[in-house]
């Protein structure tokens, strides 16, 4: 074997070793098996895990000409602090083992010296399961420091899959990973080097076939990165002679260049638009149809561009549609985008990339957006194009407005006012009449475009009038209907708008306002949950696990108790239902019928033997998910994370406990304003209970005391004197309760019973050894009683 290996070196070491590799069977680096192995290995908790993962993404981007190359390279160029810390803590690399395997010894005795020989040797040793014997070879190649061109040549010769294998082979750590990082990083730098790409574009028109072939190969390897210099050259009038070769190269790039090519259709250069339409038609880019159809059907399009667009459509999809059919197609595409059914290009930082044409630089460019913003941005453009073809398409108009509003709402924050600015949604909404806004609100409610509905409701509060509340006659106006909507944000925005409009006359649906106020005031800023199981022990066990996760759960053992807790708990974030609960399906249906619980996520908890039954229950409800009966806190955490992902897909963004607290405070202020206005439109007395509960929440106590002072109720006065006398509370809310009680007595007289008043005198008489502040506060309560001429007040006090 040794003699054979030495003889091969005389003929050419690489050729001889490749013969040896064919005997031991080195795997195809781009095979599916290699990919699965690479993915599996990338998930192992080894030193340098993040770097290996980046390496994997980067190398596969070369093999597939993926579009994320630049983002990966940027990540690769910056040392991750976590990687650095892991490297610092990692133990020293083990010494290379003594090699005894004859085949491995034969490889080592060939003494590879060139970079290609060393890579081939490493691949053979990996196949022989003697990778550790190659660590010195890998170290020598790293130490030799080949330049980027040499590394690129190696990757071209062996393929990126070979370097994945080297990087993820444990026996070659750490030298193998270092080697692969250097090689693939060099290829990426060369592939993205602007000067090399520009030269390659020029070389497409070179007189020598070999130069042209090299340029084509380099541009194809660069993939998406090559699109910008190619299109920039195509747009340059001074390079007309190169246009045929450039167009041909763009066709060679194929679908990877769809996005930048489509962006070029919006350029002001008609000649460029014609060329790009022709290329897209040759590629068969169905993704370009939404951009080609407006060009093909609009009267404002340049005739040459219109012809090119029509020809491209015929190549891609067949006959060119009529204007109404084209508008309907664009509307369907806009709707699909809004619903998230059209894929987005997502980079490694979970940002969506949208391409546009930079007219100043005559080239396409990609901008990162939050995925939700990218969806609405694309929806906005598609709906606008549909309306341009058919202005009477009301569904497209409604979708256009919803997308415009939601784009700005996502940018500012879903629970924040729309940002001000020219041509923004806030300014454009202010230009619409209240009647138009009401109709738009009705459309958004019907289509469940809740983010836009909430923004429109707030706008109606700012620019509308009370007349819109009764404009629908006996049916609740859209703004009133929104106050009872299932979506919490919509309900809150509509409630605030109605309070702001301050109607002087009753209107259809006015009874919804006290119910909405009660709902929001009831929030305590906690993370509520309801657990329902047929056996109290199981319900208590699940509740205990949720409590460990930070929830404050309520327990029910039947569907009636389940609904009662869920509907009365403003802070409820999740409902857990044991699949064995009697009437579980009816319980879920009841939750969905009530606006207060319609959008609560439901976890159907099932032991493994009841898994199929649980899936049957969840199948028809998009907000229900199956939980395999959790036994530990970790199990609950994992399934809560899965449920959150399900909500995100459904477009539901839960509000934080802190925000719910802010809403409770605002609702108390609104209730106080209604009471002070002496309006008779609403019956607000039933809110005493919920306000009394808020009186014992420190952050809400002062506001709640103010509201109770405005309620003409014996219960309200009693709650105030009890709160004023509660020594375990801090002084400020107690003083607020005493002041509110004084205002209540001044307005409504004393509504307390004799025994309740006598108790206040007893408290004062027992306060002899209390602190001065407490004595003064209790004395102030008695002064209020005396001013109200309460019976026994003077005698009781003098007698003591």
C-alpha positions in Angstrom: 0.0 0.0 0.0 2.8 2.4 0.9 4.7 1.6 -2.3 1.5 2.2 -4.3 1.0 5.5 -2.7 4.5 6.6 -3.4 4.2 5.7 -7.0 1.1 7.7 -7.4 2.9 10.8 -6.2 5.3 10.6 -9.1 2.4 10.7 -11.5 0.6 13.5 -9.7 -0.3 13.3 -6.1 -3.9 14.6 -6.4 -4.8 12.2 -9.2 -3.5 9.3 -7.2 -5.3 10.3 -4.0 -8.5 10.8 -5.9 -8.1 7.2 -7.1 -7.8 6.2 -3.5 -10.8 8.2 -2.6 -12.8 6.4 -5.2 -11.9 3.2 -3.5 -13.0 4.3 0.0 -16.0 6.2 -1.4 -15.9 9.8 -0.5 -19.5 11.0 -0.5 -21.0 13.7 -2.8 -20.8 16.9 -0.7 -24.1 18.2 -2.1 -26.0 15.0 -1.4 -29.2 15.0 0.7 -27.4 12.7 3.2 -24.7 15.2 3.7 -27.2 18.0 4.2 -29.1 16.1 6.8 -25.9 15.2 8.6 -24.8 18.8 8.5 -28.0 20.1 9.9 -27.9 17.5 12.7 -24.4 18.3 13.6 -25.1 22.0 13.6 -27.5 21.4 16.4 -25.0 19.7 18.7 -23.9 21.7 21.8 -20.3 21.9 20.8 -17.8 24.8 21.0 -18.2 27.1 18.1 -21.8 26.1 17.4 -22.9 29.5 16.2 -20.0 29.8 13.9 -20.7 26.4 12.5 -24.3 27.3 11.9 -23.3 30.4 10.0 -20.8 28.4 8.0 -23.6 26.0 7.1 -25.9 28.7 5.9 -23.1 30.5 4.0 -21.9 27.4 2.2 -25.3 26.3 1.1 -26.0 29.8 -0.2 -23.2 29.3 -2.7 -24.5 25.9 -3.8 -28.1 27.2 -4.2 -27.3 30.8 -5.2 -29.4 31.9 -2.3 -30.2 35.6 -1.7 -29.0 35.9 1.8 -25.2 35.8 1.1 -24.5 39.4 2.1 -26.3 39.2 5.4 -24.6 35.9 6.3 -21.2 37.4 5.5 -21.8 40.4 7.6 -22.7 38.1 10.5 -19.6 36.0 9.8 -17.3 39.0 9.7 -18.1 40.1 13.3 -17.0 37.8 16.1 -20.0 36.8 18.2 -19.3 37.6 21.9 -20.9 34.3 22.9 -18.5 32.5 20.5 -15.6 34.3 22.0 -16.7 33.4 25.5 -17.2 29.8 24.6 -13.8 29.6 23.0 -12.2 31.1 26.1 -13.8 28.5 28.3 -13.2 25.5 25.9 -10.6 23.0 27.0 -7.3 22.8 25.1 -7.6 20.8 21.9 -6.6 17.1 22.4 -3.3 15.9 20.8 -3.6 14.1 17.6 -3.9 10.3 18.2 -1.4 7.8 17.2 -2.4 6.5 13.8 -2.4 2.7 13.3 -4.9 2.2 10.5 -3.0 1.1 7.4 -5.2 3.1 5.0 -4.8 6.3 7.1 -1.0 5.7 7.3 -0.9 5.5 3.5 -2.6 8.8 3.2 -0.2 10.5 5.7 2.8 9.0 4.1 2.0 10.7 0.8 2.9 13.9 2.6 0.5 16.3 0.9 1.9 19.8 0.4 -0.4 21.8 -1.9 -3.7 23.1 -0.7 -5.7 20.8 -3.0 -3.7 17.8 -1.9 -4.4 18.6 1.8 -8.1 19.0 1.2 -8.3 15.7 -0.6 -6.4 14.0 2.2 -8.8 15.3 4.8 -11.8 14.0 2.8 -10.3 10.6 2.5 -9.4 10.5 6.2 -13.0 11.5 7.1 -14.3 8.7 5.0 -11.9 6.2 6.6 -13.2 7.4 10.0 -9.7 8.5 10.9 -10.4 12.3 10.7 -8.4 13.1 13.9 -5.2 11.9 12.0 -5.8 14.9 9.7 -5.7 17.6 12.3 -2.0 18.4 11.6 -2.8 18.6 7.9 -5.7 21.1 8.5 -3.4 23.1 10.8 -0.7 23.3 8.2 -3.2 24.6 5.6 -4.6 27.2 8.0 -1.1 28.3 8.9 -0.2 28.6 5.2 -2.7 31.5 4.9 -3.8 31.1 1.2 -5.2 34.2 -0.3 -8.9 34.6 -1.1 -8.4 33.6 -4.8 -6.7 30.4 -3.7 -9.4 29.5 -1.2 -12.0 30.3 -3.9 -10.3 27.9 -6.3 -10.4 25.1 -3.7 -14.1 25.6 -3.0 -14.8 25.6 -6.8 -12.8 22.4 -7.2 -14.2 20.4 -4.2 -17.6 22.0 -3.7 -18.9 23.8 -0.6 -20.3 20.5 0.7 -16.8 19.2 1.3 -16.0 22.1 3.5 -19.2 21.5 5.5 -18.0 18.0 6.2 -14.6 19.3 7.3 -16.1 22.0 9.5 -18.5 19.6 11.3 -16.2 16.7 11.8 -15.5 16.4 15.5 -12.2 14.7 15.0 -10.9 17.8 13.2 -11.8 20.4 15.8 -10.9 23.2 16.0 -8.7 23.3 12.9 -11.3 21.9 10.6 -13.8 24.6 11.4 -11.2 27.3 11.1 -10.2 26.0 7.7 -13.8 26.0 6.4 -14.5 29.4 7.8 -11.5 30.8 5.9 -12.4 29.0 2.7 -16.1 29.8 2.5 -15.6 33.4 3.9 -13.1 34.0 1.0 -15.6 32.7 -1.6 -18.3 35.0 -0.2 -16.0 38.0 -0.2 -15.0 37.4 -3.8 -18.5 36.7 -4.9 -19.7 40.0 -3.5 -16.7 42.1 -4.4 -18.1 45.0 -6.4 -15.0 45.5 -8.5 -14.8 41.8 -9.5 -18.5 41.7 -10.3 -18.3 44.9 -12.4 -15.3 43.3 -14.3 -17.2 40.1 -14.8 -20.1 42.0 -16.3 -17.8 43.7 -18.7 -16.1 40.3 -19.5 -19.4 39.0 -20.8 -18.7 40.9 -24.0 -15.0 39.9 -24.2 -13.8 38.6 -27.5 -12.3 35.5 -26.0 -14.7 32.6 -25.2 -12.7 31.5 -22.2 -13.0 34.9 -20.6 -16.8 35.0 -21.3 -17.2 31.5 -19.8 -15.3 32.5 -16.7 -17.4 35.6 -16.3 -20.7 33.6 -16.6 -19.5 31.1 -14.1 -18.5 33.8 -11.6 -21.8 35.7 -12.0 -23.8 32.6 -11.6 -21.9 31.7 -8.4 -22.7 35.2 -7.1 -26.4 34.7 -7.7 -28.6 37.5 -6.4 -25.5 39.7 -5.7 -24.9 39.8 -9.4 -28.3 41.2 -10.3 -27.5 44.8 -9.2 -24.4 45.3 -11.4 -26.1 43.6 -14.3 -29.1 45.8 -14.1 -27.0 48.9 -13.6 -25.1 48.1 -16.8 -28.3 47.4 -18.6 -29.6 50.8 -17.6 -26.5 52.6 -18.8 -27.1 54.1 -22.3 -23.3 54.1 -22.9 -23.2 50.3 -22.8 -25.8 49.5 -25.5 -23.4 47.2 -27.2 -23.3 44.9 -24.1 -27.1 44.6 -23.8 -27.6 41.2 -25.5 -25.0 39.6 -23.3 -26.4 41.2 -20.2 -29.9 40.1 -20.9 -28.7 36.6 -21.6 -26.8 36.6 -18.3 -29.9 37.7 -16.4 -31.8 34.8 -18.0 -29.1 32.5 -16.8 -29.4 33.7 -13.3 -33.0 32.5 -13.3 -35.6 32.9 -10.5 -33.0 34.0 -8.0 -33.0 37.4 -9.7 -36.8 37.7 -9.9 -37.1 40.3 -7.1 -34.5 42.9 -8.4 -35.8 42.4 -11.9 -39.4 43.1 -10.9 -38.3 46.2 -9.1 -36.7 47.5 -12.4 -40.1 47.4 -14.0 -40.9 50.6 -12.0 -37.9 52.5 -13.5 -38.6 55.6 -15.5 -36.4 54.2 -18.4 -38.8 52.6 -21.0 -36.0 50.9 -22.8 -34.9 49.2 -19.5 -38.5 48.2 -18.8 -38.8 46.5 -22.2 -35.5 44.6 -21.6 -36.6 43.5 -18.1 -40.0 42.4 -19.2 -38.5 40.3 -21.9 -36.1 38.7 -19.4 -38.9 38.0 -17.0 -40.9 36.4 -19.8 -38.0 34.1 -20.7 -37.5 33.1 -17.1 -41.2 32.4 -16.7 -41.3 34.5 -13.6 -44.9 34.1 -12.3 -44.0 36.4 -9.4 -43.7 39.2 -11.9 -47.4 39.1 -13.0 -48.6 41.6 -10.5 -46.1 44.1 -11.8 -46.5 43.2 -15.5 -50.4 43.4 -15.5 -50.6 47.1 -14.7 -48.0 47.9 -17.4 -49.9 45.8 -19.9 -53.3 47.3 -19.2 -52.7 50.9 -18.3 -53.3 53.6 -20.9 -50.5 55.6 -19.3 -47.8 53.0 -20.1 -45.3 53.6 -22.9 -46.5 51.6 -26.0 -43.2 49.7 -26.3 -43.4 48.8 -22.6 -47.0 47.8 -22.9 -46.2 45.5 -25.8 -43.3 43.9 -23.9 -45.3 43.4 -20.8 -48.1 41.8 -22.8 -45.7 39.4 -24.5 -44.2 38.5 -21.1 -47.6 37.8 -19.6 -48.4 35.5 -22.6 -45.2 33.6 -22.1 -45.8 33.2 -18.3 -49.5 32.7 -18.0 -51.2 32.8 -21.3 -53.7 35.4 -22.7 -53.5 38.9 -21.2 -56.5 39.6 -19.0 -59.1 42.4 -19.4 -58.9 45.4 -17.2 -61.6 44.2 -14.8 -60.0 40.7 -14.7 -56.6 42.2 -14.1 -57.9 44.4 -11.3 -59.6 41.4 -9.7 -56.4 39.4 -10.0 -54.4 42.2 -8.3 -57.0 42.4 -5.6 -56.7 38.7 -4.9 -52.9 39.0 -4.7 -53.3 41.9 -2.3 -55.6 39.9 -0.1 -53.2 36.9 -0.2 -50.4 39.3 0.9 -52.5 40.7 3.7 -53.3 37.3 5.0 -49.7 36.2 4.9 -50.2 33.7 2.1 -47.5 35.1 -0.2 -44.0 34.2 0.8 -41.5 36.9 1.9 -37.7 36.9 1.6 -36.6 36.7 5.2 -32.9 37.3 6.1 -30.9 35.8 9.0 -32.1 38.6 11.3 -35.8 37.7 10.7 -36.3 40.8 8.6 -38.3 40.8 5.4 -36.5 42.2 2.4 -38.5 44.2 -0.1 -36.9 45.3 -3.4 -37.3 48.7 -5.0 -35.7 50.6 -7.9 -33.3 53.4 -6.9 -33.7 55.9 -9.7 -30.8 58.0 -8.5 -28.3 55.2 -8.7 -30.1 53.3 -11.5 -30.0 50.0 -9.6 -32.3 47.8 -7.5 -31.9 47.8 -3.7 -33.4 45.7 -0.9 -34.7 47.3 2.3 -35.3 45.4 5.5 -38.7 45.6 7.2 -40.5 43.9 10.0 -42.4 41.0 8.3 -45.8 42.5 9.3 -44.8 45.8 7.8 -43.5 44.2 4.6 -46.8 42.3 4.2 -48.8 45.5 4.6 -46.5 47.5 2.3 -46.8 44.9 -0.4 -50.6 44.7 0.1 -50.8 48.5 -0.2 -49.1 48.6 -3.6 -51.1 45.7 -5.0 -54.4 47.2 -3.8 -53.3 50.6 -5.3 -52.6 49.0 -8.6 -56.0 47.2 -8.6 -57.8 50.5 -7.9 -55.8 52.2 -10.7 -57.3 49.6 -13.2 -60.8 49.6 -11.7 -61.6 52.5 -9.3 -65.1 51.0 -8.7 -63.6 47.9 -6.9 -64.7 48.8 -3.4 -63.2 45.7 -1.8 -59.7 46.9 -3.1 -60.3 50.4 -1.7 -61.2 49.0 1.7 -58.1 46.8 1.7 -55.9 49.7 0.6 -57.0 51.8 3.5 -56.5 48.9 6.0 -53.0 48.2 4.7 -52.1 51.9 4.8 -53.3 52.2 8.4 -51.7 49.0 9.5 -48.3 49.8 7.9 -48.1 53.0 10.0 -49.6 51.3 13.1 -46.9 48.5 13.0 -44.2 51.2 12.6 -45.5 53.3 15.6 -46.6 50.4 17.8 -50.0 48.7 17.8 -51.1 50.5 21.0 -49.8 53.9 20.0 -51.4 56.8 18.0 -50.6 56.7 14.3 -47.5 58.8 13.5 -48.0 62.2 12.0 -46.4 63.0 8.6 -47.2 63.9 5.0 -49.1 61.2 3.1 -49.3 59.1 6.2 -52.5 57.3 7.3 -53.2 59.8 10.1 -53.2 62.7 7.7 -55.2 60.9 5.0 -57.8 59.7 7.6 -58.2 63.3 8.8 -59.3 64.2 5.3 -62.2 61.7 5.2 -65.6 62.7 6.4 -67.0 61.0 9.6 -69.5 59.1 7.4 -66.7 57.8 5.2 -64.7 56.8 8.3 -67.7 55.0 9.7 -68.2 53.0 6.5 -64.5 52.1 6.5 -64.7 51.0 10.1 -67.7 48.8 9.3 -65.7 47.2 6.4 -62.7 46.6 8.7 -64.9 45.0 11.4 -66.6 42.8 8.8 -63.2 41.6 7.4 -61.6 41.3 10.9 -59.0 43.9 10.1 -58.7 44.8 13.7 -55.5 46.9 13.7 -57.0 49.3 11.2 -60.4 49.2 12.9 -58.8 50.4 16.2 -57.0 53.3 14.4 -60.2 54.4 12.6 -62.1 54.3 15.8 -59.5 56.6 17.4 -59.7 58.9 14.4 -63.5 59.1 14.7 -63.1 60.2 18.3 -60.8 63.1 17.2 -62.6 64.4 14.1 -66.1 63.0 14.3 -69.2 64.2 16.0 -71.8 62.6 18.3 -74.2 62.5 15.3 -72.4 59.4 13.9 -73.5 57.4 16.9 -77.2 57.6 15.8 -76.7 57.7 12.0 -77.7 54.1 11.7 -81.1 54.5 13.2 -82.2 51.5 15.2 -79.0 49.6 14.5 -75.8 50.3 16.4 -73.5 52.6 14.5 -70.1 51.0 13.5 -68.3 52.8 16.3 -70.8 51.5 18.8 -70.5 48.0 17.4 -66.8 48.3 17.8 -67.2 49.0 21.5 -68.5 45.5 21.8 -66.0 43.9 19.4 -64.2 40.7 20.3 -60.8 42.3 19.8 -59.6 44.1 22.9 -57.8 46.9 21.1 -60.8 47.7 18.9 -63.1 47.7 21.9 -60.8 50.1 23.9 -60.3 52.5 21.0 -64.0 52.6 20.3 -64.9 53.2 23.9 -62.5 56.0 24.2 -63.8 57.6 21.0 -67.4 57.5 22.2 -66.5 59.1 25.6 -64.6 61.7 23.7 -67.6 62.5 21.4 -69.7 63.1 24.6 -73.2 62.4 23.1 -76.1 64.3 24.7 -78.8 61.9 23.5 -79.1 58.2 23.8 -78.3 56.0 20.8 -78.7 52.4 19.7 -76.3 50.1 21.6 -75.7 52.6 24.4 -76.0 49.8 26.9 -72.7 48.5 25.6 -70.7 51.4 27.1 -71.2 50.4 30.8 -70.3 46.8 29.9 -67.1 47.9 28.2 -66.1 50.2 31.1 -66.7 47.3 33.5 -64.5 45.0 31.4 -61.5 47.4 31.3 -61.8 48.6 34.9 -61.7 45.0 36.0 -58.1 44.6 34.8 -55.5 44.2 37.6 -52.5 44.1 35.3 -52.0 40.4 36.1 -51.6 37.4 33.8 -54.9 35.6 34.3 -55.8 32.1 33.3 -58.7 29.7 33.7 -58.2 26.0 34.2 -61.2 23.6 33.8 -61.0 19.9 34.5 -63.7 17.4 35.7 -61.6 16.7 38.8 -60.6 19.5 41.1 -57.3 17.8 41.9 -56.3 17.8 38.2 -57.5 21.4 37.8 -55.4 22.4 40.9 -52.3 20.6 39.6 -52.5 22.4 36.2 -53.2 25.7 38.0 -50.1 25.2 40.1 -47.9 24.7 37.0 -49.4 27.9 35.5 -48.8 29.8 38.7 -45.1 28.8 38.5 -45.1 30.3 35.1 -46.3 33.6 36.4 -50.1 33.3 35.9 -52.9 33.9 38.4 -55.3 31.0 37.5 -58.9 30.4 38.4 -60.2 26.9 38.7 -63.5 25.4 37.3 -64.8 21.9 37.3 -67.7 22.4 34.8 -68.3 24.4 31.7 -70.6 26.9 33.5 -67.8 27.8 36.0 -65.3 28.0 33.1 -67.3 30.6 31.2 -68.1 32.6 34.3 -64.5 32.9 35.2 -63.3 33.6 31.7 -65.9 36.2 30.9 -65.4 38.1 34.1 -61.6 38.1 34.1 -60.3 41.1 32.1 -56.7 39.8 32.4 -57.4 36.3 31.1 -54.7 35.3 28.7 -55.3 31.6 28.2 -57.9 29.0 29.0 -57.0 25.4 29.7 -59.7 22.8 29.2 -59.2 19.1 30.1 -60.4 17.1 27.1 -62.4 14.9 29.6 -64.5 17.9 30.8 -68.2 17.2 30.2 -69.4 19.5 27.3 -65.9 20.7 26.4 -66.9 21.3 22.8 -70.0 23.4 23.9 -67.7 25.3 26.3 -65.4 26.3 23.5 -68.4 27.4 21.3 -69.7 29.5 24.2 -66.4 31.2 24.6 -66.4 32.1 20.9 -69.9 33.6 21.0 -69.2 36.1 23.7 -67.2 39.2 22.7 -65.3 39.2 26.0 -63.9 35.7 25.3 -64.1 35.3 21.6 -60.4 35.7 21.0 -59.1 33.9 24.0 -56.6 31.2 23.1 -57.7 27.7 24.4 -55.4 24.9 25.2 -57.1 21.5 25.1 -55.1 19.4 27.6 -55.1 15.7 27.0 -53.3 12.6 28.2 -51.7 10.7 25.3 -54.5 8.2 25.1 -57.0 11.0 24.4 -54.8 12.8 21.9 -57.1 12.1 18.9 -60.2 13.4 20.7 -58.4 16.6 21.6 -57.3 17.2 18.0 -60.9 16.7 16.9 -62.0 19.5 19.3 -59.2 21.8 18.1 -59.6 21.1 14.4 -62.5 23.5 13.9 -61.1 26.4 16.0 -58.1 28.4 14.9 -57.4 29.7 18.4 -57.4 26.2 20.0 -54.3 24.1 20.4 -53.7 20.6 21.8 -51.5 20.3 24.9 -50.2 16.9 25.8 -50.8 16.8 29.6 -47.9 18.7 31.1 -46.2 17.2 34.1 -43.6 19.9 34.8 -43.1 23.6 34.6 -40.8 23.1 31.6 -43.6 21.3 29.8 -45.9 24.2 30.4 -43.3 26.8 29.2 -42.7 24.9 26.0 -46.4 24.5 25.2 -47.1 28.2 26.0 -44.3 29.1 23.5 -46.0 27.0 20.9 -49.4 28.6 21.6 -47.8 32.0 21.2 -46.6 31.1 17.7 -50.0 29.9 16.8 -51.5 33.3 17.9 -48.9 35.1 15.8 -49.9 33.1 12.7 -53.5 34.1 13.5 -52.5 37.7 13.6 -53.2 38.1 17.3 -50.7 40.2 19.3 -51.5 39.9 23.1 -51.3 43.0 25.2 -48.9 43.2 28.1 -50.1 43.3 31.7 -48.7 46.8 32.1 -50.7 48.0 29.1 -53.9 46.5 30.5 -53.2 48.4 33.7 -53.0 51.6 31.8 -56.3 50.8 30.1 -57.9 50.2 33.5 -56.7 53.6 34.7 -58.0 55.3 31.5 -61.4 53.6 31.9 -61.7 54.9 35.5 -61.0 58.4 34.3 -63.6 58.0 31.5 -66.2 56.8 34.1 -65.4 59.7 36.4 -65.9 62.1 33.4 -69.3 60.5 32.6 -70.4 60.8 36.2 -69.3 64.4 36.5 -71.1 65.3 33.3 -74.4 64.1 34.9 -75.3 62.2 31.7 -78.4 60.1 31.9 -77.7 58.1 28.8 -76.0 55.3 30.6 -76.9 53.4 33.8 -73.6 53.4 35.6 -74.7 52.3 39.1 -74.0 48.6 38.3 -70.3 49.5 38.0 -70.0 50.1 41.8 -68.7 46.5 42.4 -65.9 46.6 39.9 -64.8 50.1 41.0 -64.8 48.9 44.6 -62.5 46.1 43.7 -60.2 48.7 42.0 -60.2 50.7 45.2 -58.0 48.0 46.8 -55.5 48.0 43.9 -52.8 50.4 45.0 -52.1 51.8 41.5 -55.8 52.4 40.9 -57.0 53.3 44.4 -57.0 57.1 44.0 -58.9 57.0 40.7 -61.4 54.5 42.1 -62.0 56.7 45.1 -62.8 59.6 42.9 -65.3 57.5 40.9 -67.0 56.1 44.0 -67.4 59.7 45.3 -69.5 60.4 42.2 -71.8 57.3 42.5 -75.1 58.0 44.4 -74.9 54.6 46.2 -74.8 53.5 49.8 -72.4 50.8 48.7 -70.1 53.4 47.3 -70.1 55.5 50.5 -69.5 52.4 52.7 -66.6 51.3 50.5 -65.0 54.7 50.9 -65.2 54.9 54.7 -63.9 51.3 54.9 -61.0 52.2 52.6 -60.2 55.3 54.6 -60.1 53.3 57.8 -58.0 50.5 56.4 -54.7 51.0 58.3 -52.7 48.4 56.3 -53.1 50.7 53.2 -50.7 53.6 52.5 -51.8 57.1 53.5 -52.5 58.5 50.0 -55.3 56.2 48.9 -56.9 56.4 52.4 -56.9 60.2 52.2 -58.3 60.1 48.7 -61.1 57.8 50.0 -61.9 60.2 52.9 -62.0 63.2 50.5 -64.2 61.3 48.0 -66.6 60.4 50.9 -66.9 64.0 51.9 -67.8 65.0 48.3 -70.3 62.2 48.1 -72.0 63.3 51.4 -72.1 66.9 50.2 -73.8 65.9 47.0 -76.1 63.0 48.0 -76.3 63.2 51.8 -75.4 60.4 54.2 -76.5 57.1 52.7 -74.9 55.0 55.5 -77.0 53.1 58.0 -76.9 54.0 61.7 -74.8 50.9 62.6 -72.3 51.8 59.8 -72.0 55.3 61.2 -71.6 54.0 64.7 -68.7 51.8 63.6 -66.9 54.9 62.4 -67.2 56.5 65.8 -65.9 53.4 67.4 -62.9 53.4 65.1 -62.1 57.0 66.0 -62.5 56.3 69.7 -60.1 53.3 69.4 -57.5 55.4 67.6 -56.1 57.1 70.8 -52.8 55.4 70.4 -52.6 55.5 66.6 -50.3 57.7 64.7 -51.4 61.3 64.2 -52.1 61.0 60.5 -54.5 58.1 61.2 -56.3 60.1 64.0 -56.6 63.1 61.8 -58.0 61.1 58.9 -60.6 59.3 61.1 -61.5 62.6 62.7 -62.1 64.0 59.2 -64.5 61.2 58.4 -66.5 62.1 61.6 -66.5 65.7 60.6 -68.1 64.7 57.3 -70.7 62.8 59.2 -71.4 65.7 61.5 -71.7 68.1 58.6 -74.2 65.8 57.1 -76.2 65.9 60.4 -76.0 62.2 60.9 -78.0 61.0 63.9 -76.1 60.1 67.1 -72.9 61.7 65.8 -72.5 64.5 68.3 -73.8 62.4 71.3 -71.6 59.5 70.5 -68.5 61.6 70.2 -69.2 63.8 73.3 -70.1 60.8 75.4 -66.7 59.4 74.8 
